[in-house]
Amino acid sequence: MVDEAVASCRMEIGEERVSVTAPPRLEVDADPVHVRGAIVNVVRNALVYSPPSSTVSVEVREERGQATVAVKDRGPGIGASEEEAIFQPFVRGAAASRWHLGSGLGLFIARRVVEAHGGSIRVEGAEEGTTVMVRLPVGGGTGAGG
């Protein structure tokens, strides 16, 4: 799912600015179309708000029974006061209006999808750059591999 999401963003943006580090296989019980869309929203945001010469890194790993997808960019960062607000509909971070026009729905949709699958999504802000952490329960049942 992660590889497909990144490939979709590369085709859309037309750039090879995303590096992916992942185990050969990590399965989650999830609807692959919806979760892929959530990851696309997170990676797309990272690409849009990062300087054009920077790389966005996506790291997939298993931690305590959860698949973690960490998307790290080198954009303007998100202040601590905005870390929760940016997941609300039509809300964009303070730096967003200077960088890109958008609806403010991407992270809201991503959160709804991830939570509907029993997972969580949060932001780790820094003075420069942001890391969005997506966590989903690991499983080997009916879901698709990550």
Salt bridges, closest charged atoms under 4 A:
GLU4 OE1 - ARG36 NE 2.62
GLU12 OE2 - ARG44 NE 2.82
GLU15 OE1 - ARG17 NH1 3.15
GLU16 OE1 - ARG10 NE 3.49
GLU27 OE2 - ARG25 NE 3.09
ASP31 OD1 - HIS34 ND1 3.06
GLU59 OE1 - ARG61 NH1 3.26
GLU63 OE2 - ARG61 NE 2.88
GLU63 OE1 - ARG135 NH2 3.72
GLU84 OE2 - ARG111 NH1 2.42
GLU115 OE2 - ARG111 NE 3.53
GLU115 OE1 - ARG112 NH1 3.65
GLU124 OE2 - ARG122 NH2 2.95
